[in-house]
Structures are given as structure tokens and as C-alpha cells.
Amino acid sequence: MFSWVKAGLAALAIVTPAAVASDYTSAIDAIGRPATAEEVAAWDIDVRPDFQGLPPGSGSVEDGEALWLEKCAVCHGDFGDSNEVFSPLVLGNITPEDIESGRVAALTDPAVVRTTLMKVSTLSTIWDYINRAMPWNAPKSLSTDEVYALVAYLLNLGYIVDYDFVLSNDNIQDVQDMMPNRYGMTTEHGLWSVSGSPDVVGSNCVSDCDVDVTVTSFLPDYAMNAHGNLRDQVRDYGPFPGIQTAPETDQDQAGMPSASEAPEQLLMANGCTGCHQLEGQLVGPGFADIQGKYGPDKVEYLKGKIRNGGAGVWGSMAMPPMAAIDDAALQTIAEWLAVGN
């Protein structure tokens, strides 16, 4: 507690605003230090729609193809068309007329599967996201030239550039001018500018509103599980846990490891909870299913699967190798999966 608060409580003295501000500022100044230019630069990596912040570099479609098969195909498919884990990045539905007009005509058809290259308006968005967040199991591990190469490969899959194309900071604006949906984003709304028109229409009531809080609808029991058990569809961490919408059975309770037994910090820190949850399929199988399949003699086997990755045991979706996990964390997680606690 600040010294002026102690004095005020002890003597019931009147503390002036200036004194309060002075002591408060001194206390804040004593906490931490300003970030250095190098520390700021390490985080200041965003690339804007006008390509401000884009680092110099280049990458070919051919190099991007090899990188894609090594680092990206496991989740997105060899040609960016997989719909098994994420929505497809590329899946046709882009025509030469779209590239000419800058608007993807297929987006007006509600039956068409939307892909990234159909929807995105700015090429910087793709470059920036791959640079910051990919691959899933090792974000920010790609070099600048590797990012250029992967973006070039995606553009080639969408028939925007040829196979012999080399993308660079010098020609990326020219490619932006060929993006199929480059005119698909509007700035005429309140989310872009406070003077823009709001994209929702509501009541003019802003104070002393006559609000009816009576609950006039509810979800009947027979419809609770209409879309599956919501608890199983939400990660086991975060501010909005899913509610139980399916009846719990004795088998569910017996087969599910409790959160208190799980090495949660290790699972989260090493990216395990990005694809797995305690119970039920997410991207990969639930931890409870893994525990039910293996036993105490499978610790070394599980360590090898985690470290080296693999496919075919739980379906067609492959698990990427987790080469960066340290030996102690690997041992703890494998023992927990094999023994159950």
C-alpha cells in the first residue's frame, strides 16, 4: 500500500490531489522499465494492407511447394484443399474473370464452399498470418524468404501466378492488383470509421430504457443435444467453457481423466491442447481415448509418437512432429497418457 494511504489512515489527514498524484507516479515509475528498441522490434512484425512493415525478401513457387509438403500439408492437404481440419484455403471457384474484375462471383452462391483465396481482399493478410502464426506447432519459426515462398505457392494453387514465379517485396503490389477479391472489402461502415454507417440497426434508447427481462423462450430438454455436446466442442481452457448439453453416463465419468490429474501447463505450453481435448475428438483424439488404448508399457512408444509425429492410427489426419518438446515434459506427458494420472 502506498505511503500516503498509510499516513491518511493513521492520522486521518487530508491528502491533496497533487500529493496523491506524486506518490502514485513514483510508485508506477518504480515498476519495470521501458522496453528497448530491440524488444519492440521483435514484436512489431505486423504487415499492413499497404505493405508497410513488409521485410525485404523473396521466395519461389517451387521452393514453396517443397516447404508446403514438409510443414503445411499435414493440416491443409497437398494442394490446400483439405477440409478435414480447417476450411480449405484453395478449392477452385476462382475464374480468370474474377481476377480481372476483383470480385469473386462464386461468393454470391450460398452453396459454394468459401476458401481463403476466394474471400481475402489483401495479400498482406496472408503474408502476415503465415509469418506470425504458422506452422501450427511452431509459430514464428519460418524465415522471411520461406514465408514469401509459401505465399507464392498458395497464389499458384489459385492460378494467380505461374509455377516459375518468384514473389518478393518488389513485386508483391503487382500481385495484390491481381487478387481475385481485391474489391470485396468495404470501408463504409462504423467498424472502420466513427463517421461510417453502422452495420447493425438497433434502438435509439441509451438511458432509462424500458427493458423487459422476462424470459419468454427456453431450450427444451429434447433439443439440448441437437448439435452435440457443447462441452466436448470447446477447448478445456479459456473464458467460455462449453456447457454440458448431453446426459452424462457412468462410462463417460469413468473414462475421462479429470482436469486436476492432467499436466495442464505442460499440455498447453507444448501445443497439445491445440489439437486435443480431455474427452472427444477435436483435431486429434481425446486424451481419454488415448489413455483407453494404451497401457503402462507404452510410455516409450508414446514418447516416440509425440516426438516424431505419425499418421494412420487415429484416422487419416497426421500428427506433426513435436521436436521442440523437452525430455522432461515429454516423459511426464507420455507417462500420464499411458498410466492415466
N, C-alpha and C positions, 0 to 999 in steps of 0.2 A: 504494500500500500504506500502511496506517495506520502512524503514527509508532511505536506500541508494538510493532508487529511488527518494524519495522526495529531497534529497540533490543534486542528479545529475540534476534533473530538475531545481532546484533553482539556482545552481551555474555553471551548465554545466561542472561540474568537471568530471575528468576521474576516473572511478571506476575500480579497479583492479579485476581480476577474483577471487583472494583469498578473497577479501572483500565481493564480491558478494556471494561466497560460504558460508562464515562465517555467514553473515546475514540471508541467506536462511535457513541454518541448524538451526540457533537459532529460527527462526520463526516456522519451522516444529516441532522442539522439544517442543515448547510451546503448540502444539495442541494435545489434547488427552493424553493417557497413554498406556503403553504396556498392552496387555491382560494378565490376571493372568493364572496360570496353570489350575485352575478350569474352567475358561471361555473357554480356548482352549479345554479342555477335553469334555466340553458339546457339542461342535460341531465336535470334532474328533471322529466320530462314524462309519466311513465307514469300511466295511469288504471287504478285498481283495480276489482275487481268490485263494490265498494260505492260506486263513482264518486268515491272520494277522488282528488283530483288533476284532476278534470274541470274545464276552464276554462268560464266563462260564455260563452254564445253561442247562436246559433240558425241553422237553415237549412231551407228548404222542399224538398219533393219536387220541385217544378217547377224550382227552381234546381239541385238535384242532378242532374236529368236532363240539363240543358244541360252541366254540368260533366263528367258521366259520358261523354257523347258526345265531348267535347273531349279528356279526359285518360285515360279508363279503357277505353273500348270497344275500343281497338286491341288489347288483350290479353284482355279479358274478354267481348267481344261487347256489342252494344247493350243487351241485356237480362240481362247477367250470366250467360248460359247457355252461353258458348263453352267447349268442351272441347279447343281446339286447342293452347293453350299451358299453361294451368293447369286444374286441376279446376274445374268450373262452380261459381259462387257461388250461383246460383239456377236451379233446373230442376224446378219443380213438386214433387210428392211431399210437400207440406205441406198439411194439411187444416184446416178450422175446428175439428175435434175435437182435433187436435194442439195448436192454440193454447189451447184450453180446458183440456186435460189437462196441458200442459207436457212431454209426451213425444211424439216423432215416431215414429209406428207403423211407417212405412216402413223405419226403420233396422233392423228385425228381418228384413228381406228381403235376403239377400245379393246378389240380382240387381239391386237398386236402386243407381243412381249416387249416391254421397254428395255433398252440397253443403255449402257453409259454413253457410247458414241452417238446414239440417237438423241439423247437428252441434253448433254452438256453443251454449253454455249462457248465456253472459254477453254482453250487448250492449256492455259496456265493452271487450271483446276486439276487436270490430270497430272501434269508435271509435279505440282506442289504436293498432291496427295501421295503419289508414289514415293517422292523424296522423303516425306515426313513419316509415313505410316506403313510402308511395305519393305520387306515381306512381313507377313502377319507375325511370324515368330522371331523376327529380328529387325524391327523398325529402325530407320535411320542408318542402316548398315551398308546401303548402296552408295557407290561413288557417284559423282556428278555425271560422268560420262555413261555410267551404267543406267542412270535414270533417263538420259537422252535416248539411249538405245532401246529401252523398254517402251518408251512413249512412241518411238519411231515404229516399233514392231506392231503396237496397237493400231497406229494410223494405217499401216499397211494392211492389217486384217480388215480394216474398214474400207479398203480400196481408196483411201485418201491420198496416199503416196505410193510410189513404186518400190519394188523389192531392193533396188540398188540405191535407195535414198539414204542420205546421211542428215539427220536432224541436228541443228546447232543453234546457239543463241543468235547467230547472224541471220538465219532463215526462218526462225520459228514464227515470226509475224506473218510471213508469206503463207505458212501452213494454217495459221489462225484464219486467214482470209478464205480458206477452203473448208473450214469446219462445217459439217452438214447442217447443224442447228445454231449457227452463229448469231442469227437474228431471233432466236427463240426465247430470249430473256428480255423482259421489260423492266424499266426502272420507274415506271409511272405508278408508284404505289407508296403507301405510308411506311413500309419497311425500308425503303431506300432513302426517302427524304421526308422530313416532317411536313413539308408542304404538299406531298403527294396524296392522292386519294387513298383512303383506307381500303384494304382488300376484304374487309368484313363490314357488315352493316349491323349496328346494334341500336339500343335505346339511347335517347338523349339524357336519361336520368343519370345524374352523377352524385347526388347527395339526397339524403332523407327519402330514399326510394321506397316505394310500397312493394315489398318483396314477399311473395307467398312461399313460405318454406315448407308447406305441406307436401309430403311425399305422395305422389299420385301414381307412381309406377314401381314395379319391383320385378326381379327376375325369379320366375317360379322354379321350384326345385328340379322339375323335369328338364329344364333348359340350362341348368348350371354348367353342365359338361358339354354343351353343344359344340364348343370349339376346343375341346380337350381340356386337360387340367392346366390352368393358368400358372400354377406354381412350377410345373415342370418346364414351362416355356420361358421363364425368366431366370437370369443368372442368379447364383446363390449369394451375390453381394450387390450392393447398390442401394439407392434410396427408395426404390419402388419394388419391393418383393411381390411376387405373384401370390394371389390368394388360392387356397385350396378349393377347387370347384368340382372335384371328383371325390366320391366316397373313399375313405382310407380303409384299406384292408389289413388284416394281420400280416399278410405276406409282404405288403409294402413296408410296414414298420420293421419287420424282421430283416429285410434285405437291404435297408437303406442305412448307410453309415451316418451317424449324427455329425452335425457341423462341429461340435466340440471335440470329436475324435479326429477330425481331419486336420492335417497340417496346412491350414488355410493360407497362412502367409507364404509358405513355400509354393503352394499351388498357384497362387495369384502372381507372385514375383517371377515365376518361371513361365508364365503364359498358359498354364494348363487349363485354367478356368475360361480361357478364351474359346475353347472348343469343347470342353467337358463340364458337366454339372454333376451334383451329387447323385441324382437319380434321373434316368430317362435320357434319351438321345438329344444331343444338341447338334454340334457338327460331328463329333465322335461319340462313342458310347458313354453312358453314365458311369461314375466311379463304382456305384453299387453293382452294376452288371460286370464290370471288370473283376471286382472282388469275388463275385459269384463264379467266375470262370476259372480263376487261378487259385493256387494254394501256397502255403509257406515255402514249398520247394521251388517256386518260380520267381524268386527275387532276382536272380541273375538274368533270367530271361526277360523280365520286365525292364530291368535296367538297360539291357541291350535295345529293346524296342523303343524306349524313351530316348535314348542317346542317338540311335541310328535311324529312327523312323521305320515306316513299313506300310504295307497295304495288303488287303485280301482277307484279313482275319475278321474284321467287322464290316465288311462290305467293300465297295469299290473306292470309297474315299480314303486316300492315303494320309498318313500322319507324317508331317515334315520332321526331319531330324532335329533334336534339341541339343545341338552340340555345345552350346554355351553353358548348360547347366553344370554347376559344380558337383564334385563327387559326393560331398556330404548331403546336399539336397537330394541328389539322385538316389542315394541309399535310403534316406528317410521316406521318400515318396514311394519307392518300389516296395519297401517293407510294409508300409501302410496298405498299399494296394493288394499285396499278397496275403498279409495276415489279417487285415481288417481293422486294425487300430494302431 
